[in-house]
Amino acid sequence: MSSDVSSKAPPEAVRPINDAPAVRLREVVKTYDREGLQVTAVNGISLEIPRRRFAMIVGPSGSGKTTLLNLIGCIDTPSAGYIEVCGENVAALSDRRVTDFRARNIGFIFQNFNLFPVLSAYENVEYPLLLLGMPAAERHKRTLAMLESVDLAAQQHHRPNQLSGGQKQRVAIARALVKKPELVLADEPTANLDSHTGAAIIALMRHAQSEHATSFVFSTHDPQLISHADDTFTIRDGRLVELRA
Amino acid sequence: MILFKIALRNILRNSRRSAMTIGAVAVGAIAMVLFGQFMAFLVTGFETSTVRRTGHLSVFHNGYFDFGAGNPSAYGIDDYIGMIRMIDDDPVLKPMLAVVTPTVSLFGIAGNFDIDASKTFFGLGVVPSDRDRMRQWDEHHMFTDGIATADALDDSGLRDDDETRGVVGVGVARILGLCVKLKVHNCPTPPQTAVSGHSDMPPSRTDLTELTQRDHDTAQPAPADSSPRLDLLAATAAGAPNVVSMVVSKAEPEGIKELDENTVVMHIKLAQQLLYGRGAHKAVAIVVQLRSTSDMTAARARLNDLIKLHGLDLEVRDFTELQPQYEQVIGMFSTIFMFIVIVMGTIVLFTVVNTMSMSVMERTNEIGTARAMGVRRSSIRWQFVIEGWMLGIVGVCVGLMLAAVIAAVVNRAGMSWTPPGQAAPIPLRLLTHGSGRLVLIVGLGLVAMATVAALIPANRAARMQVVDALRHI
């Protein structure tokens, strides 16, 4: 997928306020209607994630982790409650402006990597910069630097199907970080990796978070990863049951 | 640029499906272009042959067109020479004119009493040199480029300085037993049993033969060559029977069977002598052949102005009115062409919709990822529209190239066919010369159709909810 990048730089009005927390949720509820049955995935969660933290949302499968990340990532809308991301009341933004807000401020890392199969590693990483309308020279420089930082400069011309799972996730991390977003969201980024590669990916994310001074929020159901987090939010049945800072 | 790069790579990624779609577009382009070129060949050929025979415009005495066939002598144009001069000298018409010539049309009986054969005929009196010039008309280069047979450039069989000579249709020659003497190929001779002597003729036939014989006695001596003669009988303006003798120079095919079996073309003086006898000689029509058919409307309007200005009791008709088959043929082929366009367009539309719908379905997760990363709905829509557009472009290019190859093969194959109502086969050719507009319209039309078809699944992709798209497996 792509965009006509030349005129897609998000407007100044949606730039974050720098002293606000990365994420602020107040009594957020998300209810789905599944064939007439009301299912509450997130049930009145309130939390605050400070900037430049490595935060982890922990909980068993079906606890509402992914729904919560989707709400924070502005790709889903709450049924009730207030969501502020990087100082912006995202519920008040139109679809177009919230799309631009995501392009500028939020990076995503997916469990299944979600790289574009027709683009090379280099092009996948470059892609978010195209959305921002960045000049070619700056784009090239930043993309190469990002690939080097995840140790994939040698594989920059490889397509996703020529990369291993760990390499794909490193490309995904580079893609999420290349635009220097305020917030990076990762939904179970190690779920499809073996334990050794998963640990390496977590270490890379931790390193990238501190190097780029970015706020990281990622979800996992693996309690062994909790030790890596600055903040841990445990949820169960859509409710926040424990907060460990 | 990235949109085009992704579109192209996705087309290549699903190469088999893309090839099927491109193939459907290409087949559509081939069908439309080849049929359009075939239709253009027929219509242009028909226009050329009609304009060569009847000119673009004909000036008649008022009422001739509706009633004159029953009594052509009563609808003659008296001062036709003055009228021709007026048309020739008109500054508005002059640059448009190719030939302005008088003609005489009449009906009568043609007889070859050597074998006791006779039949009714439709006679046309022409100025031979003008007729020859009219037969050179080739605005669309059908003959000069070798697209059609250049029989019109052969000896026409008529000469300005020989008023006795005439030409007949091949059918007339066959019926009147002239094929052997005229050396007409593929023309059967009448069986011997059908030929009988004068003694068996009924009294009325004997009278007609005597009348003919008397006419022979007063006419010019028979030509030195072995050309056969026909005796032409018609009623004069006064209603009296009149007979002239005509030396048949040649028989030529007239295309349509009815014309082929009825046409006798002669020198205008001979026709006038037959129709008006010793009375004042008139023309039945003044035929105006223009340099270009596109001038026909303007020339007709100017002729009407001149007629009105001089208070003449004349009317102007164009060749499509004189040859109603012309419009009918165009109408029939246009309808078939539209049918092909609708069928092929529908196939292209559904193929592209199907291909792009499958692409959207397969790439739902990508759509969700792109939307999550900040790609706007409009860009998602553009992505798929561009893919449809590209499939259309490639399909059209392939189709047009194949159509060019097929047209070249067909045009060199020497195929022929006999259209309904035609007396003889005509070449089956495709008019590639000057078909740029057709190719452009077909190309642009199919590309537009493929693009519009892609818009349906593209809109579906653009409307997807990000979360639903990401959840799609």
Interface residues (C-beta under 8 A of the other chain):
Chain A: M1 S2 S3 D4 V5 K8 P10 N70 G73 I75 D76 D95 R96 T99 D100 F101 R102 A103 R104 I106 F108 F110 N112 N114 F116 P117 V118 L119 Y127 P128 L130 L131 R175
Chain B: I2 L3 I6 R9 N10 R13 R363 N365 E366 I367 G368 T369 A370 R371 A372 M373 G374 V375 R376 R377 S378 S379 I380 W382 Q383 V466 V467 L470
